[in-house]
Amino acid sequence: MTKRARSFDAAAALYAANRPGYPPALLDAVEELAGRPLAGARVADVGAGTGIATGLLRARGAEVLAVEPGDGMAAELRRAHPGVPVVRGDGDRLPLAGAAFDFLTYAQAWHWTDPARSLPEARRVLRPGGTLALWWNDLDLSVPWIAAQDARIRACTEAIGLPARESLEGAGFTTREVRWSRRIPLDTHLDNQASHSAFLLLGEAGTREFMAAERERLLPLFPDGTVEESYVVTLHAARLGA
């Protein structure tokens, strides 16, 4: 795992408290593309982090196993979801038996893998016809204030850059988009941004300076202190397995 991927460990509590969840329509789409319900399915949630997706999958009735490499993130996951087993590992070398799972999910995590290794691993651990589901929850850049903020973030973190989305070739993915939003305090919005890897690598002083300036820019737009974050979740799903 890269230094960037491991940067979340030191900010696991910040991540858990402020990152958005996922709308029910996303899991509806996962079930549609898989051709089966999550209820009763064996699911390995890889790069599970603090368990944001893990908990939602379990609430759907899935039997979930979480795979997470980081100490801090795994500790937060165990605290939030004490009934979910956690194994240490990552998608490039899954510590899982072959043909053992109906679903393999990556919520905001596939880009930390090497698809040349993680895709064969997915084929190995999925049962015949099992589904690999990858998704990313991105702020909606069609919203003007979000697009303007994104440009400022890119300028501030240019030397660090943003993690690249790996190629999705070779698995026959079908794609769905799900739009949703949440209303949250301005402080939560800023802490959500601060929990991203670019700011974790930028450092505390630079992040604090950027977020203070963002507060001054956003308060006139949201004078009651409540921000509406608009999202687009992009889901890619493919039926694989031996």
Buried (B, 14 or more C-beta within 10 A) or exposed (E): EEEBBBBBBEBBBBBBEBBBBBBEBBBBBBBEBBEBBBEEBBBBBBBBBBBBBBBBBBEBEBBBBBBBBBEBBBBBBBEBBEEBEBBEBBBBEBEBEBBBBBBBBBBBBBBBBEBEBBBEBBBBBBBEEBBBBBBBBBBBBEBEBBEEBBEEBEEBBEEBEBBEEBEBEEBEBEEBEBEBBBEBBBEBBBBBBBBBBBBBBBEEEEBEEBBEEBBEEBEEEBEEEEBEBBBBBBBBBBBBBE
